[in-house]
C-alpha cells in the first residue's frame, strides 16, 4: 500500500474486513456519503476522523498514514 492515498488505504482496509461503507461509516460516526468522498480522495480528514475510522477498522491510525509524507 506504500504510496497509496489515505482514502484508498481506508477503502482497502475496509474491503479486507468485508465491511460495507455504511457499516464502517456507522462504526466511525460518519455518514456513508462522507466516507465515500474520503475513500475516493475527494475530502481530506482531520485527526479526530482518522482516529475514529482507524478504531472502527481495528488498526492504528499510523497504519493508514505510514509513509505518506515520503517523496
C-alpha positions in Angstrom: 0.0 0.0 0.0 3.0 2.3 0.0 2.3 5.4 -2.0 -1.4 5.0 -1.9 -3.6 7.9 -0.9 -5.2 7.9 2.5 -8.7 7.3 1.2 -7.5 4.4 -0.9 -5.9 2.9 2.1 -9.1 3.2 4.1 -11.1 1.6 1.3 -8.6 -1.3 1.0 -8.7 -1.9 4.8 -12.5 -1.8 4.8 -12.8 -4.3 2.0 -10.3 -6.6 3.6 -12.6 -6.7 6.6 -15.6 -7.2 4.3 -17.3 -4.2 5.7 -19.7 -2.0 3.7 -19.2 1.7 3.5 -22.4 2.0 5.5 -21.2 -0.3 8.3 -17.8 1.5 8.5 -19.4 4.9 8.5 -21.8 4.0 11.2 -19.0 2.5 13.4 -16.9 5.6 12.9 -19.8 8.1 13.5 -19.8 9.4 9.9 -22.3 9.5 7.1 -21.9 6.9 4.4 -21.8 9.7 1.8 -18.9 11.5 3.6 -17.0 8.2 3.9 -17.5 7.7 0.2 -15.9 11.1 -0.5 -13.0 10.2 1.8 -12.4 6.9 0.1 -12.4 8.4 -3.3 -9.8 11.0 -2.1 -12.2 13.9 -2.6 -12.2 15.0 1.0 -9.4 15.3 3.5 -9.8 14.2 7.1 -8.5 15.5 10.4 -7.1 13.6 13.3 -10.4 13.0 15.1 -12.0 11.5 12.0 -8.8 9.5 11.2 -8.8 8.1 14.7 -12.5 7.2 14.5 -12.0 5.4 11.2 -8.9 3.6 12.4 -10.6 2.5 15.6 -13.6 1.1 13.5 -11.1 -0.7 11.3 -9.4 -2.1 14.4 -6.0 -0.7 13.4 -3.7 2.1 14.5 -4.0 5.5 12.7 -0.3 5.2 11.8 -1.2 2.0 9.8 -3.1 4.3 7.5 -0.7 7.2 7.3 2.7 5.4 7.4 5.0 6.5 4.6 2.5 9.1 3.2 4.9 12.1 3.6 7.7 10.5 1.7 8.5 11.8 -1.7 
